[in-house]
Amino acid sequence: MTKKIDYIIVGLGLAGACLALQLIKRGKQILVFDTPSKNRASLIAAGLFNPITGKRIVKTWKADEMFSYLFKFYREAERILQLKFFYDYPLYTPFRTIEEQNEWMSKSADKSFANYITQVTTQSTFGDEVNDPIGGILLSQCGYINTGVFLNGVRNLLQQKESYLEELWQEEKMKISDVGVTYENISAEKVIYCTGIHALQSRHFEMLPLKMLKGEVMTIKTSKALNRIYNRGVYVVESGEMEYKVGATYDLANLKAGITVEGRVELEQKVGDLLSIPFEVAHQDWGIRPSTIDRRPIIGEHPKEKNVVTFNGLGTKGVSLAPYFSEQLADYLSGQGNLDKEANITRVKSLYSKFH
Ligand SMILES: Cc1cc2nc3c(=O)[nH]c(=O)nc-3n(C[C@H](O)[C@H](O)[C@H](O)COP(=O)(O)OP(=O)(O)OC[C@H]3O[C@@H](n4cnc5c(N)ncnc54)[C@H](O)[C@@H]3O)c2cc1C
């Protein structure tokens, strides 16, 4: 007998997990397929969110909308899943140069940064934990999520609802029609691919302009608990008791599975420059981010098959992008609202010229 549901989701990383929660909230019947590999990007991530990034000190794209929503989303998810995984934590970036110090001083007077800047200091402030001889900037609306706890929580919820299959989604078994898709004995209105870099192996989405961006992280142990997140060259984010994730590297060329000596040397050097306390390396890991050339997600229907949808391209910022865009996608699927032009798959002209 055929089981009728609203949506199938393929992949339970940050994209799939956030979308699953959004659809459940809207009363939709869903089924999620996932083959959770140890090195999937969402599990490897330190889970950091930070509204002000980059060497040029700019607010990240859509920071005002995305960050206020992110707090609401993860706090509500903690209530639903009855788990603790969201940590609202200050983030401190020591200045490298006097020019940087001056630039931040003027930024701190800018009203649009007011929500994010707690304090700008011009002399060492947290020297018992980091090297900050000329001070730094203390930011708010930052923090991290423990992605392992979050993803497990969503999986458990789906299992309770009999909405989860730990199985490889095999495209050749899918039949697509004008009214929906069928897969073995399941029929759904649409299937949403939240498959990260694996999209490049899909015959529907292999032509997405995704760039695989390998990253390595280390776990370090310290003899003193750090009181905030530190970020300069690398981030140092709590991951256990006196245990911190340090990351990350960015490698577009060497995409081979596994950790590297070069990755460890780079991270050790950078964290050694940043911290003023001793540490020991406990573990090293790697994953591959699904990034895009224009650094925007790719969301929407396949140009030919309107019932086959993608939610991908979260790049280096899955933790902050996934809540906001999963809400937008869930509304769009329910016939309410539009997809952001900059994130909409329709911007990928090469995809459209192939089919039209
Ligand atoms: C080293 C590193 C550090 C990072 N740090 C941060 C950070 O601090 N903050 C931040 O915001 N972002 C960070 N990121 C980026 C973040 O991890 C990604 O943006 C995000 O995880 C992408 O999520 P996703 O759901 O699209 O993909 P994924 O996490 O890759 O999930 C895709 C899922 O789909 C499954 N799947 C694929 N194909 C199939 C199939 N055919 N059948 C069944 N299942 C399938 C996969 O097994 C996987 O479970 C980091 C990434 C890396 C690699």
The ligand as an SDF file (V2000), in Angstrom:
LIG
                    3D

 53 58  0  0  0  0  0  0  0  0999 V2000
   35.9320   22.0390    9.2570 C   0  0  0  0  0  0  0  0  0  0  0  0
   34.6270   22.7520    9.1590 C   0  0  0  0  0  0  0  0  0  0  0  0
   34.3060   23.6970   10.1230 C   0  0  0  0  0  0  0  0  0  0  0  0
   33.0890   24.4000   10.0230 C   0  0  0  0  0  0  0  0  0  0  0  0
   32.7590   25.2890   11.0070 N   0  0  0  0  0  0  0  0  0  0  0  0
   31.5800   25.9670   10.9320 C   0  0  0  0  0  0  0  0  0  0  0  0
   31.1890   26.8500   11.9630 C   0  0  0  0  0  0  0  0  0  0  0  0
   31.8710   26.9810   12.9930 O   0  0  0  0  0  0  0  0  0  0  0  0
   30.0360   27.5510   11.8080 N   0  0  0  0  0  0  0  0  0  0  0  0
   29.2440   27.4040   10.6980 C   0  0  0  0  0  0  0  0  0  0  0  0
   28.2110   28.0750   10.6050 O   0  0  0  0  0  0  0  0  0  0  0  0
   29.5690   26.5250    9.7220 N   0  0  0  0  0  0  0  0  0  0  0  0
   30.7130   25.8160    9.8140 C   0  0  0  0  0  0  0  0  0  0  0  0
   31.0460   24.9260    8.8350 N   0  0  0  0  0  0  0  0  0  0  0  0
   30.1630   24.8370    7.6520 C   0  0  0  0  0  0  0  0  0  0  0  0
   28.9560   23.9610    7.9300 C   0  0  0  0  0  0  0  0  0  0  0  0
   29.4100   22.7730    8.4660 O   0  0  0  0  0  0  0  0  0  0  0  0
   28.1530   23.7430    6.6270 C   0  0  0  0  0  0  0  0  0  0  0  0
   27.7070   24.9740    6.1350 O   0  0  0  0  0  0  0  0  0  0  0  0
   26.9290   22.8570    6.8710 C   0  0  0  0  0  0  0  0  0  0  0  0
   27.2320   21.8170    7.7210 O   0  0  0  0  0  0  0  0  0  0  0  0
   26.3440   22.3110    5.5980 C   0  0  0  0  0  0  0  0  0  0  0  0
   25.2270   21.5230    5.9670 O   0  0  0  0  0  0  0  0  0  0  0  0
   24.4310   20.6260    4.9420 P   0  0  0  0  0  0  0  0  0  0  0  0
   23.2590   20.0920    5.6700 O   0  0  0  0  0  0  0  0  0  0  0  0
   24.1790   21.3970    3.6820 O   0  0  0  0  0  0  0  0  0  0  0  0
   25.4540   19.4650    4.5190 O   0  0  0  0  0  0  0  0  0  0  0  0
   26.0140   18.1670    5.2910 P   0  0  0  0  0  0  0  0  0  0  0  0
   26.3720   18.4610    6.6740 O   0  0  0  0  0  0  0  0  0  0  0  0
   27.0860   17.6140    4.4150 O   0  0  0  0  0  0  0  0  0  0  0  0
   24.7920   17.1630    5.3320 O   0  0  0  0  0  0  0  0  0  0  0  0
   24.3460   16.4640    4.1880 C   0  0  0  0  0  0  0  0  0  0  0  0
   23.7570   15.1370    4.6420 C   0  0  0  0  0  0  0  0  0  0  0  0
   23.1290   14.5130    3.5180 O   0  0  0  0  0  0  0  0  0  0  0  0
   23.4200   13.1270    3.5500 C   0  0  0  0  0  0  0  0  0  0  0  0
   23.2430   12.5710    2.2060 N   0  0  0  0  0  0  0  0  0  0  0  0
   23.8140   12.9920    1.0550 C   0  0  0  0  0  0  0  0  0  0  0  0
   23.3930   12.2390    0.0100 N   0  0  0  0  0  0  0  0  0  0  0  0
   22.5350   11.3190    0.5200 C   0  0  0  0  0  0  0  0  0  0  0  0
   21.7630   10.2480   -0.0410 C   0  0  0  0  0  0  0  0  0  0  0  0
   21.7850    9.9830   -1.3530 N   0  0  0  0  0  0  0  0  0  0  0  0
   20.9860    9.4960    0.7830 N   0  0  0  0  0  0  0  0  0  0  0  0
   20.9410    9.7400    2.1270 C   0  0  0  0  0  0  0  0  0  0  0  0
   21.6450   10.7600    2.7130 N   0  0  0  0  0  0  0  0  0  0  0  0
   22.4290   11.5200    1.9220 C   0  0  0  0  0  0  0  0  0  0  0  0
   24.8810   13.1200    4.0400 C   0  0  0  0  0  0  0  0  0  0  0  0
   25.2530   11.8300    4.4930 O   0  0  0  0  0  0  0  0  0  0  0  0
   24.8210   14.1520    5.1540 C   0  0  0  0  0  0  0  0  0  0  0  0
   24.4100   13.5700    6.3670 O   0  0  0  0  0  0  0  0  0  0  0  0
   32.2090   24.1670    8.9240 C   0  0  0  0  0  0  0  0  0  0  0  0
   32.5240   23.1750    8.0090 C   0  0  0  0  0  0  0  0  0  0  0  0
   33.7260   22.4640    8.1210 C   0  0  0  0  0  0  0  0  0  0  0  0
   34.0210   21.3910    7.1210 C   0  0  0  0  0  0  0  0  0  0  0  0
  1  2  1  0
  2  3  1  0
  2 52  2  0
  3  4  2  0
  4  5  1  0
  4 50  1  0
  5  6  2  0
  6  7  1  0
  6 13  1  0
  7  8  2  0
  7  9  1  0
  9 10  1  0
 10 11  2  0
 10 12  1  0
 12 13  2  0
 13 14  1  0
 14 15  1  0
 14 50  1  0
 15 16  1  0
 16 17  1  0
 16 18  1  0
 18 19  1  0
 18 20  1  0
 20 21  1  0
 20 22  1  0
 22 23  1  0
 23 24  1  0
 24 25  2  0
 24 26  1  0
 24 27  1  0
 27 28  1  0
 28 29  2  0
 28 30  1  0
 28 31  1  0
 31 32  1  0
 32 33  1  0
 33 34  1  0
 33 48  1  0
 34 35  1  0
 35 36  1  0
 35 46  1  0
 36 37  1  0
 36 45  1  0
 37 38  2  0
 38 39  1  0
 39 40  1  0
 39 45  2  0
 40 41  1  0
 40 42  2  0
 42 43  1  0
 43 44  2  0
 44 45  1  0
 46 47  1  0
 46 48  1  0
 48 49  1  0
 50 51  2  0
 51 52  1  0
 52 53  1  0
M  END
$$$$
